[in-house]
Amino acid sequence: MSDSVSVVIRSADQTRKAAVSLPAVLTVQQLLQTTQQKWNLPSNTSYAMRLERTGQQLDPATTLQGVGVQENDVLELYPILEAG
């Protein structure tokens, strides 16, 4: 795999979308944090990332390369809802 991968990141409600090129060694957690900050999402909400091609929720501790992200994959950011 090359040093970077081009992906589309979008919100689960599809109101936000960004095509970006990211380092393949970036962790999913780093991507979650950066996206949360850039999109000014609530800091009191936890988020997860899903690989649309497989439907798999991505492990935050793993790199994009490690979870098998490929060129032009769509990564969906969604809030983790906690029932009360």
CORNOR-V270188 format. One record per residue. N is the residue number from 1. RES is the residue in one letter. NEAR is the number of other C-alpha atoms within 8 Angstrom. Layout:
n=N res=RES near=NEAR
n=N res=RES near=NEAR
This chain:
n=1 res=M near=4
n=2 res=S near=5
n=3 res=D near=7
n=4 res=S near=8
n=5 res=V near=13
n=6 res=S near=12
n=7 res=V near=14
n=8 res=V near=12
n=9 res=I near=12
n=10 res=R near=13
n=11 res=S near=11
n=12 res=A near=8
n=13 res=D near=5
n=14 res=Q near=7
n=15 res=T near=7
n=16 res=R near=7
n=17 res=K near=9
n=18 res=A near=7
n=19 res=A near=8
n=20 res=V near=8
n=21 res=S near=8
n=22 res=L near=9
n=23 res=P near=8
n=24 res=A near=12
n=25 res=V near=8
n=26 res=L near=10
n=27 res=T near=11
n=28 res=V near=14
n=29 res=Q near=9
n=30 res=Q near=9
n=31 res=L near=9
n=32 res=L near=12
n=33 res=Q near=8
n=34 res=T near=8
n=35 res=T near=8
n=36 res=Q near=11
n=37 res=Q near=8
n=38 res=K near=7
n=39 res=W near=6
n=40 res=N near=6
n=41 res=L near=7
n=42 res=P near=6
n=43 res=S near=6
n=44 res=N near=4
n=45 res=T near=7
n=46 res=S near=8
n=47 res=Y near=9
n=48 res=A near=12
n=49 res=M near=12
n=50 res=R near=12
n=51 res=L near=14
n=52 res=E near=10
n=53 res=R near=6
n=54 res=T near=5
n=55 res=G near=7
n=56 res=Q near=7
n=57 res=Q near=8
n=58 res=L near=11
n=59 res=D near=7
n=60 res=P near=10
n=61 res=A near=7
n=62 res=T near=11
n=63 res=T near=12
n=64 res=L near=12
n=65 res=Q near=9
n=66 res=G near=7
n=67 res=V near=9
n=68 res=G near=6
n=69 res=V near=10
n=70 res=Q near=8
n=71 res=E near=7
n=72 res=N near=8
n=73 res=D near=12
n=74 res=V near=11
n=75 res=L near=12
n=76 res=E near=12
n=77 res=L near=13
n=78 res=Y near=10
n=79 res=P near=8
n=80 res=I near=8
n=81 res=L near=5
n=82 res=E near=4
n=83 res=A near=3
n=84 res=G near=2
